[in-house]
Amino acid sequence: MNNKPFPPYMREGKGARIWNVYGSGFIDWQLSFGCLPMGYAHPKIIEMVEEKVARGTRFANTGTEACMTGLRMARGITGKSNVQYGCDPAKTRIPETRTRTLPRL
């Protein structure tokens, strides 16, 4: 799929297929992030996500994003800038864990 110089804009996905805003369909050979095992818009996944969102559950795309959210929540709830964490800051890409003293809120 070559759309140069413009990026592709997808309208929807179902299973392993995606459609762009012009109605052209493609097989998504990459199946990015979580859609790899189940494809796009699997009915059971949609049902589960709708149920969790209705209860206020927050989702993250990556583990890094989830960890960053958790650290920010811990800082906000406690009002403290220093938090203890259980990872090696030298091996993570999470900015909040690169130093022991985090910026003030």
LUMDOBA-693971 format. One line per 3 residues: number of its first residue (from 1); for each residue x, y, z of N, C-alpha, C. Coordinates in pm, 1 decimal, decimal comma, m for minus. Layout:
NUM = X Y Z X Y Z X Y Z ~ ...
//
This chain:
1 = 85,3 m116,3 0,0 0,0 0,0 0,0 90,3 123,2 0,0 ~ 96,2 190,4 m110,5 181,1 309,0 m123,7 92,7 430,5 m143,8 ~ 91,5 518,1 m43,9 10,1 639,7 m50,2 95,4 764,6 m52,5
4 = 222,9 749,8 m82,1 314,4 864,4 m77,7 263,8 976,0 m166,4 ~ 272,1 1097,7 m125,2 336,9 1149,5 m5,3 244,8 1154,0 115,8 ~ 124,6 1096,2 107,0 27,5 1105,6 215,2 22,8 975,5 294,2
7 = 4,9 983,5 426,3 m7,8 860,9 505,4 m143,7 796,3 480,5 ~ m154,0 664,7 499,8 m283,9 600,0 480,6 m379,2 634,1 594,8 ~ m503,2 661,1 562,4 m606,7 685,6 661,9 m707,7 573,6 652,8
10 = m713,9 493,2 758,8 m801,8 377,6 759,7 m935,1 412,6 823,6 ~ m1040,7 362,1 762,9 m1175,9 387,4 810,4 m1221,6 280,4 908,3 ~ m1189,6 153,5 879,6 m1234,1 45,2 966,5 m1150,8 m79,2 943,2
13 = m1162,2 m171,6 1036,9 m1094,1 m299,4 1025,2 m1184,3 m410,0 1074,4 ~ m1175,1 m525,6 1012,5 m1255,5 m641,4 1052,6 m1172,9 m765,3 1021,2 ~ m1144,3 m845,5 1122,9 m1059,3 m962,3 1101,3 m920,1 m916,4 1061,8
16 = m869,4 m966,6 949,8 m736,3 m927,0 902,2 m744,5 m820,4 793,5 ~ m863,9 m769,3 765,1 m881,6 m672,3 657,5 m903,3 m531,6 712,5 ~ m853,7 m433,6 638,0 m874,2 m293,1 671,1 m921,1 m220,0 546,3
19 = m995,3 m110,8 566,5 m1045,0 m29,3 455,9 m1003,6 114,7 479,7 ~ m959,5 179,9 372,2 m921,2 320,3 386,0 m1043,1 409,1 367,6 ~ m1022,5 539,1 381,0 m1134,2 634,1 372,6 m1195,2 641,0 233,6
22 = m1126,0 585,0 135,4 m1178,3 584,2 m1,9 m1251,6 455,0 m34,6 ~ m1259,0 361,4 62,1 m1330,8 236,8 42,2 m1246,7 122,4 m12,0 ~ m1117,3 144,6 m36,6 m1031,0 36,6 m84,7 m996,5 m55,3 31,0
25 = m1007,1 m186,6 7,9 m978,6 m285,2 111,5 m839,8 m345,4 96,4 ~ m779,7 m381,5 208,8 m645,9 m440,2 210,8 m639,9 m549,2 316,4 ~ m547,9 m642,7 299,6 m515,3 m735,9 407,0 m403,1 m671,9 486,9
28 = m422,7 m662,9 617,4 m321,7 m602,1 703,9 m221,5 m710,1 743,9 ~ m107,9 m710,8 680,0 m5,1 m810,7 706,0 69,7 m781,7 835,1 ~ 62,2 m659,9 887,5 132,2 m624,7 1011,3 49,5 m654,2 1135,5
31 = m79,1 m631,9 1128,9 m169,2 m649,8 1242,8 m107,1 m593,3 1371,1 ~ m92,1 m464,0 1372,1 m22,4 m394,2 1480,4 m86,5 m413,5 1617,0 ~ m3,5 m402,5 1721,1 m41,0 m411,8 1861,7 m125,4 m535,3 1890,6
34 = m239,7 m516,0 1953,9 m316,1 m627,9 2006,3 m403,2 m701,9 1908,4 ~ m414,2 m657,1 1785,9 m506,8 m724,6 1695,0 m444,9 m847,2 1627,8 ~ m317,0 m875,4 1650,5 m251,6 m987,1 1584,1 m322,7 m1120,6 1607,0
37 = m347,5 m1163,4 1730,6 m407,1 m1296,5 1746,8 m553,8 m1305,9 1707,2 ~ m630,0 m1199,8 1723,7 m774,8 m1207,0 1701,2 m822,8 m1129,3 1579,1 ~ m739,3 m1046,7 1521,2 m783,9 m961,5 1411,6 m854,7 m838,2 1466,0
40 = m903,6 m756,3 1376,9 m973,6 m634,0 1415,8 m1118,9 m664,5 1448,7 ~ m1172,3 m593,9 1547,3 m1315,2 m591,6 1578,8 m1373,4 m729,9 1607,5 ~ m1299,5 m814,3 1679,9 m1353,2 m945,1 1718,0 m1469,1 m920,9 1814,9
43 = m1585,3 m982,6 1791,3 m1704,6 m952,7 1871,8 m1684,7 m972,6 2022,6 ~ m1615,8 m1077,3 2063,4 m1595,4 m1101,4 2207,1 m1503,8 m995,6 2268,5 ~ m1404,5 m950,7 2192,8 m1315,3 m845,7 2242,0 m1392,7 m715,2 2257,0
46 = m1473,2 m680,7 2157,5 m1554,0 m557,9 2163,7 m1646,7 m561,8 2284,8 ~ m1711,8 m675,4 2306,5 m1802,0 m689,5 2420,9 m1728,0 m669,1 2553,2 ~ m1609,7 m730,2 2566,7 m1531,8 m718,4 2689,0 m1484,5 m574,7 2711,0
49 = m1436,1 m509,7 2605,1 m1386,6 m372,4 2617,8 m1501,3 m277,9 2654,2 ~ m1616,5 m293,3 2590,2 m1731,0 m207,6 2623,1 m1771,8 m224,2 2768,8 ~ m1769,9 m348,2 2818,3 m1804,6 m374,9 2958,3 m1704,2 m308,7 3053,1
52 = m1574,9 m320,7 3022,3 m1471,3 m263,5 3108,8 m1473,9 m110,9 3105,6 ~ m1493,2 m52,2 2988,6 m1497,8 93,7 2976,5 m1617,5 149,0 3053,6 ~ m1728,7 77,7 3048,5 m1847,8 122,5 3121,8 m1821,5 125,4 3272,3
55 = m1728,4 41,5 3320,4 m1693,6 38,7 3462,7 m1579,2 134,6 3496,4 ~ m1528,9 207,9 3395,7 m1425,8 307,1 3420,5 m1283,5 257,0 3404,9 ~ m1263,9 138,5 3347,7 m1130,1 83,9 3327,0 m1056,3 165,2 3222,3
58 = m928,3 189,8 3247,7 m845,9 262,5 3152,1 m751,3 164,5 3083,8 ~ m737,0 176,8 2952,7 m651,1 88,0 2875,9 m528,2 162,7 2827,0 ~ m419,3 88,4 2806,6 m295,7 143,9 2753,8 m252,4 61,6 2632,9
61 = m183,1 123,9 2539,7 m134,2 53,1 2421,5 m12,3 m33,0 2450,6 ~ 70,1 9,3 2545,5 195,1 m61,1 2572,4 217,3 m73,8 2722,1 ~ 308,6 m161,2 2759,6 345,7 m174,7 2899,8 408,7 m47,6 2953,1
64 = 488,6 17,8 2870,7 551,5 143,5 2911,4 445,5 246,6 2944,7 ~ 345,9 258,8 2858,9 237,9 355,0 2882,2 162,0 320,6 3009,8 ~ 138,4 192,6 3034,5 68,7 150,0 3155,9 150,7 184,1 3280,1
67 = 282,4 159,0 3275,6 370,2 190,2 3389,4 375,1 340,6 3415,5 ~ 385,1 419,2 3309,3 389,1 565,0 3324,8 260,6 614,8 3389,5 ~ 147,6 559,6 3349,1 19,7 599,9 3407,3 15,0 562,7 3554,5
70 = 61,4 442,2 3587,5 63,5 399,2 3727,2 151,3 487,9 3813,8 ~ 269,0 523,7 3762,5 358,8 611,6 3838,7 298,2 750,2 3857,3 ~ 236,4 801,8 3754,1 173,0 934,5 3764,4 56,8 931,6 3863,3
73 = m20,5 821,8 3860,4 m131,1 809,8 3955,5 m78,0 802,3 4098,2 ~ 29,2 724,7 4120,1 86,4 712,9 4254,3 134,2 848,5 4304,3 ~ 198,5 925,2 4217,3 246,0 1058,1 4256,0 129,0 1151,1 4284,5
76 = 27,0 1146,8 4201,8 m87,8 1234,5 4220,8 m168,0 1201,0 4344,6 ~ m187,1 1072,0 4370,7 m266,9 1030,3 4486,0 m194,6 1059,4 4616,6 ~ m63,2 1031,2 4619,9 12,4 1051,0 4743,8 60,7 1193,7 4760,3
79 = 70,4 1269,6 4651,1 123,6 1405,1 4656,6 274,8 1409,1 4672,3 ~ 339,3 1293,8 4657,7 484,4 1285,5 4674,2 554,3 1281,6 4538,6 ~ 672,2 1343,6 4533,2 749,8 1339,5 4409,6 838,9 1216,7 4402,7
82 = 877,4 1162,7 4518,7 961,4 1042,8 4521,3 873,5 919,6 4531,1 ~ 894,0 826,8 4441,2 821,5 700,3 4446,1 922,4 586,9 4439,3 ~ 886,9 474,8 4500,3 971,8 356,0 4492,8 916,5 268,6 4382,2
85 = 1003,1 217,5 4301,3 958,5 136,6 4188,4 1040,0 9,4 4181,9 ~ 988,0 m90,2 4114,9 1053,3 m220,4 4109,7 1108,6 m254,4 3973,6 ~ 1175,4 m161,9 3909,8 1237,2 m191,6 3781,0 1376,0 m129,6 3776,9
88 = 1455,9 m175,3 3684,2 1590,8 m122,3 3668,6 1583,1 0,0 3578,8 ~ 1603,0 120,8 3633,0 1588,2 241,0 3551,1 1685,5 248,2 3435,3 ~ 1796,0 175,1 3443,7 1892,9 177,7 3333,3 1841,8 100,1 3212,8
91 = 1742,7 12,2 3234,7 1695,0 m73,1 3126,1 1555,9 m35,9 3077,9 ~ 1502,7 73,2 3124,3 1366,8 110,5 3085,8 1366,1 238,9 3004,8 ~ 1262,8 255,7 2928,0 1245,0 378,4 2850,0 1147,3 473,1 2916,7
94 = 1101,9 436,9 3035,7 1004,1 518,8 3105,1 1075,9 638,0 3168,2 ~ 1048,5 759,4 3122,6 1120,0 876,8 3174,6 1108,5 892,1 3325,2 ~ 993,4 857,5 3382,9 971,9 874,5 3525,7 1063,0 786,9 3610,9
97 = 1124,0 683,1 3554,4 1205,8 592,7 3634,4 1355,3 613,3 3611,6 ~ 1392,5 713,3 3537,8 1534,5 734,1 3510,0 1607,7 800,8 3625,6 ~ 1534,0 864,9 3713,8 1595,7 926,6 3830,8 1514,1 888,5 3953,1
100 = 1576,3 894,1 4068,1 1506,6 858,9 4191,5 1412,5 972,1 4236,2 ~ 1452,4 1095,4 4212,7 1367,9 1208,4 4248,5 1298,8 1258,7 4123,3 ~ 1170,4 1248,4 4122,8 1093,3 1286,9 4005,7 1057,3 1435,5 4015,1
103 = 1032,0 1499,2 3902,3 995,1 1642,1 3904,9 871,3 1665,5 3990,9 ~ 866,0 1780,0 4052,3 750,5 1814,9 4136,0 623,8 1820,6 4053,0 ~ 514,0 1787,7 4117,9 383,3 1791,9 4051,1 338,7 1934,8 4031,8
//
